[in-house]
């Protein structure tokens, strides 16, 4: 799993030339998982190329009472904490991609889909 995480981080950092996007997703996953009992902690990271797009997904367990807020530009955690999820959507849209979040109670999954460099247009 460590190789996959490193590979996905390199792809995202190269694509956006800003590794803070991927770091933000991982930071959120780690923080959410740490709120769970040790036996329920889980983080899954995957990266794939499908139909000329890079798709990176980060999923983790979290307390069902923790509701994920994806709108807005800033992190809800206060100064010095990440980009906020809203900016991830803006970055994806800038490159003709998409960002999604599925919160199903004790599990949340974030996916960012970006066209490959040859097929994208920057806005």
C-alpha positions in Angstrom: 0.0 0.0 0.0 2.9 2.4 0.7 4.1 2.1 -2.9 0.6 2.9 -4.2 0.4 6.0 -1.9 3.8 7.2 -3.0 2.9 6.6 -6.7 -0.4 8.4 -6.4 1.2 11.3 -4.6 3.9 11.7 -7.4 1.2 11.6 -10.1 -0.9 14.3 -8.4 2.1 16.5 -7.5 3.3 16.3 -11.1 -0.1 16.9 -12.6 -1.0 19.9 -10.5 2.5 20.9 -9.5 1.1 21.3 -6.1 1.4 18.3 -3.7 -0.8 20.1 -1.1 -3.9 18.9 -2.9 -3.1 15.2 -2.3 -1.6 16.0 1.2 -4.9 17.6 2.1 -6.9 14.5 1.2 -4.5 12.3 3.2 -4.4 14.6 6.2 -8.3 14.6 6.3 -8.3 10.8 6.0 -5.8 10.4 8.8 -7.6 12.8 11.1 -10.9 11.1 10.5 -9.5 7.6 11.1 -7.8 8.6 14.3 -11.3 9.5 15.7 -12.3 5.8 15.3 -11.4 3.0 17.7 -8.1 1.3 16.6 -9.8 -1.8 15.2 -12.0 0.3 12.9 -9.2 2.6 11.5 -8.8 2.2 7.7 -7.5 4.4 4.9 -7.6 3.2 1.2 -5.8 5.1 -1.5 -6.1 4.2 -5.2 -5.0 5.7 -8.4 -5.9 4.6 -11.9 -5.9 5.8 -15.5 -9.3 5.2 -17.2 -10.6 6.8 -20.4 -7.7 9.2 -20.7 -8.2 10.4 -17.1 -6.3 10.1 -13.8 -8.6 9.1 -11.0 -7.4 9.2 -7.4 -9.6 8.0 -4.6 -9.0 8.3 -0.9 -11.5 6.6 1.5 -11.5 6.3 5.2 -13.6 5.4 8.2 -14.8 8.2 10.4 -17.4 8.8 13.2 -21.0 8.8 11.7 -21.5 12.1 13.7 -18.8 13.8 11.7 -20.4 15.4 8.7 -18.2 16.3 5.7 -18.6 19.9 4.5 -17.4 20.2 0.8 -18.6 23.7 0.0 -16.6 26.8 0.7 -13.0 27.7 0.2 -11.4 27.4 3.6 -10.9 24.5 6.0 -13.4 24.3 8.8 -10.5 23.4 11.2 -9.1 26.9 11.5 -5.9 28.6 10.4 -3.0 26.4 9.3 -5.2 23.4 8.4 -5.4 22.4 4.8 -7.1 23.9 1.8 -10.7 23.0 2.5 -12.5 20.6 0.2 -14.2 23.3 -1.9 -10.9 24.3 -3.5 -10.3 20.7 -4.5 -13.5 20.9 -6.6 -12.3 24.2 -8.1 -8.9 22.8 -9.0 -10.5 19.7 -10.7 -12.9 22.0 -12.6 -10.0 24.2 -13.8 -8.5 21.2 -15.5 -11.9 20.0 -16.9 -12.1 17.3 -14.2 -14.3 16.6 -11.3 -14.3 16.1 -7.5 -16.7 14.1 -5.6 -17.4 13.1 -2.0 -19.6 10.3 -0.7 -20.3 10.3 3.0 -22.0 7.1 4.1 -22.0 7.5 7.8 -18.8 5.7 9.1 -17.1 5.8 5.7 -16.2 8.7 3.4 -14.7 8.5 0.0 -13.2 11.4 -2.0 -12.4 11.1 -5.7 -10.7 13.5 -8.0 -10.7 12.9 -11.7 -8.4 14.8 -14.0 -7.9 14.5 -17.8 -4.4 13.4 -18.7 -2.0 16.2 -19.7 -2.4 15.5 -23.4 -6.2 15.8 -23.4 -6.8 18.6 -20.8 -7.4 22.3 -21.3 -6.6 24.7 -18.5 -9.0 27.5 -17.7 
